[in-house]
Amino acid sequence: MMIEDWEIGELYWNCLRSSSSPEQAAEKVRDKYLHEFASKDLHLYLGTTKKYDRWANNPFVIIGVFYPPLNPQVELDLFDI
């Protein structure tokens, strides 16, 4: 899926500066999202663009990222009478 989000793009460019190849930079971005953001509630926002809306197989692109802290739901003891 194409990524239009500037934050992911900047992360890639920053990783590219400290990497020896584009593949290594992409691997660093992948690792960051799989490991560092694993402790957060990661959401990728999808949207469409007018250019691809009517004819593309998949007109959706990633347009934003939201990663608030992971807040597990508190267990409710409904049957504890």
C-alpha positions as CSV (number, residue, x, y, z in Angstrom):
1,M,0.0,0.0,0.0
2,M,1.3,3.4,-0.9
3,I,2.3,5.6,2.1
4,E,1.5,9.3,1.9
5,D,2.1,10.1,5.6
6,W,5.0,12.6,6.0
7,E,6.0,11.1,9.4
8,I,6.8,7.7,8.0
9,G,8.5,9.3,5.0
10,E,10.7,11.4,7.3
11,L,11.6,8.4,9.4
12,Y,12.7,6.6,6.2
13,W,14.8,9.6,5.1
14,N,16.5,9.8,8.5
15,C,17.2,6.0,8.5
16,L,18.5,6.3,4.9
17,R,21.2,8.9,6.1
18,S,22.6,6.4,8.6
19,S,22.3,3.3,6.3
20,S,24.4,1.9,3.6
21,S,21.4,1.0,1.3
22,P,17.8,1.8,0.8
23,E,16.9,-1.8,1.8
24,Q,18.7,-1.4,5.1
25,A,16.9,1.9,5.7
26,A,13.5,0.2,5.0
27,E,14.4,-2.6,7.4
28,K,15.1,0.0,10.1
29,V,11.7,1.6,9.6
30,R,10.1,-1.9,9.7
31,D,11.9,-2.8,12.9
32,K,10.8,0.5,14.5
33,Y,7.2,-0.2,13.8
34,L,7.3,-3.8,14.8
35,H,9.3,-3.4,18.0
36,E,9.3,0.1,19.4
37,F,5.6,0.8,18.5
38,A,4.6,-2.7,19.8
39,S,4.0,-1.1,23.2
40,K,1.6,1.5,21.7
41,D,-1.8,1.3,20.2
42,L,-0.8,1.8,16.6
43,H,-3.4,3.0,14.1
44,L,-2.8,3.7,10.4
45,Y,-5.4,6.0,8.8
46,L,-6.4,5.3,5.2
47,G,-7.8,7.6,2.6
48,T,-8.2,7.8,-1.1
49,T,-6.9,10.2,-3.7
50,K,-9.0,11.6,-6.5
51,K,-6.4,10.6,-9.0
52,Y,-6.8,6.8,-8.4
53,D,-10.3,6.7,-7.0
54,R,-12.4,5.3,-9.9
55,W,-9.9,3.1,-11.7
56,A,-7.3,1.7,-9.4
57,N,-7.6,-1.8,-7.9
58,N,-6.8,-0.4,-4.5
59,P,-7.2,3.4,-4.4
60,F,-6.4,3.5,-0.6
61,V,-3.2,5.0,0.7
62,I,-1.9,5.4,4.2
63,I,-2.4,9.1,5.1
64,G,-1.7,9.2,8.8
65,V,-0.4,7.4,11.8
66,F,-1.7,7.6,15.4
67,Y,0.0,5.8,18.2
68,P,-1.3,6.6,21.7
69,P,0.1,4.7,24.7
70,L,-1.4,1.2,25.0
71,N,-4.0,1.3,27.7
72,P,-5.3,-2.2,28.4
73,Q,-9.0,-2.3,29.4
74,V,-9.5,-3.0,33.1
75,E,-11.3,-6.3,33.7
76,L,-14.8,-6.0,35.1
77,D,-15.9,-8.3,37.8
78,L,-19.6,-8.4,36.8
79,F,-20.2,-11.8,38.3
80,D,-18.5,-11.2,41.6
81,I,-21.5,-10.9,43.8
